Amino acid sequence: MDLFAGCGGFTEGFRSYRDADGSSPLFRTVAAVELDRAAAATFEVNHRPDKLICGDIRTFDPQPFAGEVDVITGGPPCQGYSGLGREDPNDPRNALWEQYLRIVASVRPTVFVMENVDRFLKSQEYEHLQAAVQAGGLLEDYVLSSGDQILNAANYGVPQSRKRAIILATRGRGTPLRHPDPTHTRFPKIENNLVLFDGTAALPQWVPVDEVFGRSKRMRIAGTELPDRHTPEGVAGPYRTDELHFGRNPTSLSVARYAAIPPGGNRHDLSDQWAMVNGERTYLSTSAWDRHHGGSGDVMGRLRSGSPSVTVRTEFFKPEKGRYLHPHENRPITHYEAALIQGFPEDYRWCGNKTQIAKQIGNAVPIGLARALAGAIHQHLTSAAAR
């Protein structure tokens, strides 16, 4: 069961986890709950769950699924304690995690997984979650996994450095479920031409974002609009991932700024820079940028070749919002490139307008991270069954 399911990043990771010979998926989606109509349409067209509820999770009755679900996944909204928001402890969206716990308590899966921003672990909500698994709590027969609960998607083969709090819990007081071991490392050790991690296990280095741009450079940017296509329910789409390689119409000033930023650079490189824009000599920086030498230097930044991407957020198509310029070309990354950075396959299908699809991409759990979690959970479930 996938709660706050979005476009299906968690589910795609679980679906893409296969048996030993790679032939059969080992998880099936019983139910999904998602409020956003476009995101729910994307989920439906890709995953065809037994039951899809497009509506407010507070009205969802989970009782028909009691005892029928092995795993519940979900990422309750994080805006109330995200570092990008106002961090209001009274934000009503913070309490949506309580709906997640309500459903867990009713369905009683063997495992539940909660994904959120890393600051969640320092929130009052996390303290309430810890209390819920204590004696007398709503989930007193569950145990939370111990150890490092901040996972970086880059450590699991995702070409993106994206740190998230991953809460794992198992029902019963047996051996707790462990977080998955990394499959990649930032600083490999080289010995006899082998890449070593902690001197023991051979691991490859983080996947650089160059692999994504190596794929996109073979494609032509197809205008600035999506094809005129709609589902029977009237939602735009569906569109394959490889149909999302469209551009924008930046202003002449924006184009001049892009051209003035070197590889690996950002807004700081615009200081003291001038260019001819629409026939006039124009200063490329802004007074606000000039006054602030600290803070987010990644505004108007280029993604760095040889490294994973920064975290892909919902407005990745706006370079003024972060380090979202192409490493070499004078343009922002496209929706196609952002979806690949998140690990979505070329044939994944998307519903919604450009802004809605961008929101779905930016809010998704990276596929490689979700797949690693699926593997750890599957191993735990099969080991428990064998005992």
Residue pairs with C-beta under 8 A, 6 or more apart in sequence:
1 29
1 30
1 31
1 32
1 33
1 62
1 65
1 69
1 71
1 72
1 73
1 103
1 107
1 109
2 8
2 10
2 11
2 29
2 31
2 32
2 33
2 43
2 49
2 72
2 73
2 74
3 32
3 33
3 57
3 72
3 73
3 74
3 76
3 99
3 100
3 103
4 33
4 34
4 57
4 74
4 75
4 76
4 77
4 96
4 100
5 11
5 32
5 33
5 34
5 39
5 40
5 43
5 74
6 34
6 36
6 39
6 43
6 75
6 360
6 363
6 364
7 39
7 42
7 43
7 46
7 350
7 360
7 361
7 363
7 364
8 32
8 42
8 43
8 46
8 47
8 364
9 342
9 344
9 364
9 365
9 366
9 367
9 370
10 73
10 74
10 75
10 113
10 115
10 365
10 370
11 29
11 32
11 43
11 46
11 47
11 49
11 73
11 370
12 46
12 47
12 344
12 345
12 348
12 367
12 370
13 343
13 365
13 366
13 367
13 368
13 369
13 370
13 371
13 372
13 373
13 374
14 25
14 27
14 29
14 71
14 73
14 370
14 371
14 373
14 374
15 25
15 27
15 29
15 47
16 25
16 367
16 371
17 25
17 26
17 27
17 371
17 374
17 375
17 378
18 24
18 25
18 26
19 26
26 374
26 378
27 71
27 374
27 378
29 47
29 48
29 49
29 50
30 49
30 50
30 51
30 65
30 68
30 69
31 49
31 50
31 51
31 52
31 53
31 65
31 69
32 40
32 43
32 47
32 49
32 51
32 52
32 53
33 53
33 55
33 57
33 60
34 40
34 43
34 52
34 53
34 54
35 54
35 55
35 56
35 57
36 356
36 359
36 360
37 54
37 235
38 235
38 236
38 351
38 352
38 353
38 356
38 357
38 360
39 351
39 352
39 356
39 359
39 360
40 52
40 54
41 231
41 233
41 235
41 237
41 238
41 351
41 352
42 237
42 238
42 349
42 350
42 351
42 352
42 357
42 360
43 49
43 52
44 52
45 231
45 237
45 238
45 349
45 351
46 348
46 349
53 60
57 96
57 99
57 100
57 103
58 99
60 99
60 103
62 102
62 103
62 106
62 107
63 106
65 107
66 106
66 107
66 108
67 107
67 108
68 107
69 107
69 109
70 109
70 110
70 111
70 381
71 109
71 110
71 111
71 112
71 113
71 377
72 100
72 103
72 104
72 107
72 109
72 111
72 112
72 113
73 112
73 113
73 115
73 370
74 100
74 113
74 114
74 115
75 114
75 115
75 116
75 363
75 365
76 93
76 96
76 97
76 99
76 100
76 114
76 116
77 93
77 96
78 116
78 117
78 119
78 120
79 85
79 91
79 93
80 87
80 88
80 89
80 90
80 91
80 92
80 93
80 94
81 87
81 89
81 91
81 94
81 117
81 119
81 120
81 123
81 125
82 117
82 119
83 117
83 119
84 313
85 91
87 119
89 123
89 124
94 123
94 125
95 125
97 114
97 116
97 125
97 129
98 128
100 112
100 114
101 129
101 132
101 138
101 139
102 138
104 112
104 139
104 142
105 138
105 139
108 171
109 171
110 170
110 171
110 172
110 381
110 384
111 168
111 169
111 170
111 171
111 177
111 377
111 380
111 381
112 142
112 168
112 169
113 166
113 167
113 168
113 169
113 373
113 377
114 129
114 165
114 166
114 167
114 169
115 164
115 165
115 166
115 167
115 365
116 164
116 165
116 167
117 164
117 165
118 150
118 163
118 164
118 165
119 165
120 126
120 165
121 149
121 150
121 165
126 165
129 144
129 167
130 144
131 137
132 138
132 139
132 140
133 139
133 140
133 142
133 143
133 144
133 169
134 140
139 169
141 171
141 172
141 173
142 169
142 170
142 171
143 169
143 170
143 172
143 173
143 176
144 167
144 168
144 169
144 176
145 167
145 168
145 169
145 170
145 176
145 177
145 178
145 179
146 176
147 178
147 179
148 179
149 165
149 166
149 167
149 168
149 179
150 163
150 164
150 165
150 166
151 163
151 164
151 166
151 179
151 180
151 369
152 161
152 162
152 163
153 160
153 161
153 162
153 163
153 164
153 366
153 368
153 369
154 160
154 161
154 162
154 184
154 186
154 206
154 207
154 308
155 182
155 183
155 184
155 185
155 186
155 206
156 180
156 182
156 183
156 184
156 366
156 368
156 369
156 371
156 372
157 183
157 184
157 207
157 368
158 207
158 308
158 341
158 342
158 343
158 366
158 367
158 368
158 369
159 206
159 207
159 208
159 209
159 211
159 212
159 308
159 309
159 340
159 341
160 209
160 308
160 309
160 310
160 311
160 312
160 341
160 342
160 366
161 206
161 307
161 308
161 309
161 310
161 311
162 311
162 312
162 366
162 369
163 311
164 365
164 369
166 179
166 369
166 373
168 176
168 177
168 178
168 179
168 373
168 376
168 377
169 177
170 176
170 177
170 380
174 384
174 387
175 384
177 376
177 377
177 380
178 376
178 380
179 376
180 372
180 373
180 375
180 376
182 197
182 203
183 203
183 204
183 372
184 203
184 204
184 205
184 206
184 207
185 195
185 197
185 203
185 204
185 205
185 206
186 205
186 206
188 195
188 196
188 197
188 203
188 204
188 205
189 195
189 196
189 197
189 198
189 199
190 196
191 199
194 202
195 202
195 203
195 204
195 205
196 202
196 203
197 203
206 307
206 308
207 308
208 305
208 306
208 307
208 308
209 303
209 304
209 305
209 307
209 308
209 309
209 327
209 341
210 305
210 306
210 327
212 309
212 337
212 340
212 341
213 326
213 327
213 337
215 340
216 245
216 334
216 336
216 337
216 340
219 242
219 245
219 336
220 245
221 245
221 246
221 247
221 331
221 334
222 243
222 245
222 246
223 246
223 247
224 246
224 247
224 248
224 249
225 246
225 354
226 236
226 237
226 239
226 243
226 244
226 246
226 353
226 354
227 239
227 243
229 236
229 237
229 238
229 239
230 236
230 237
231 237
231 238
231 351
235 351
235 352
236 351
236 352
236 353
236 356
237 349
237 350
237 351
237 352
237 357
238 349
238 350
238 351
239 349
239 350
239 351
239 357
240 346
240 347
240 348
240 349
240 350
241 336
241 339
241 340
241 344
241 345
241 346
241 347
241 348
241 349
241 350
242 336
242 346
242 347
243 336
244 334
244 335
244 336
244 339
244 350
244 357
245 334
245 335
245 336
245 337
246 334
246 335
246 336
246 354
247 331
247 334
248 317
248 331
248 332
250 258
250 331
250 332
252 277
252 278
253 277
253 282
253 284
254 319
255 330
256 275
256 276
256 277
256 282
256 284
257 270
257 284
257 300
258 319
258 325
258 330
258 331
259 275
259 330
260 269
260 270
260 273
260 275
260 284
261 267
261 269
261 270
261 300
261 301
261 302
261 325
262 269
262 302
263 302
263 304
263 305
263 327
263 328
264 302
264 304
264 305
264 327
265 301
265 302
266 297
266 298
266 299
266 300
266 301
266 302
266 323
267 285
267 289
267 297
267 299
267 300
267 301
268 289
268 293
268 297
270 284
270 285
270 289
270 300
271 285
271 289
271 290
272 285
273 283
273 284
273 285
274 281
274 282
274 283
274 284
275 281
275 282
275 284
276 282
289 299
296 322
298 310
298 322
298 323
299 319
299 320
299 321
299 322
299 323
300 319
300 320
300 325
301 310
301 319
301 322
301 323
301 324
301 325
302 323
302 325
302 326
302 327
302 328
303 309
303 310
303 323
303 324
303 325
303 326
303 327
303 333
304 327
305 327
305 328
309 341
310 322
310 323
312 338
312 341
312 342
312 361
312 362
313 321
313 322
313 362
314 358
314 359
314 361
314 362
314 363
315 321
315 322
315 358
315 362
316 322
316 324
316 332
316 333
316 338
316 358
316 361
316 362
317 324
317 332
317 333
317 334
317 335
317 338
317 354
317 358
318 324
318 332
319 325
319 332
324 332
324 333
325 331
325 332
325 333
326 332
326 333
326 337
333 341
335 354
335 357
335 358
335 361
338 358
338 361
338 362
339 348
339 350
339 361
342 361
342 364
342 366
342 367
343 366
343 367
343 368
344 361
344 364
344 367
345 367
350 357
350 360
351 357
352 360
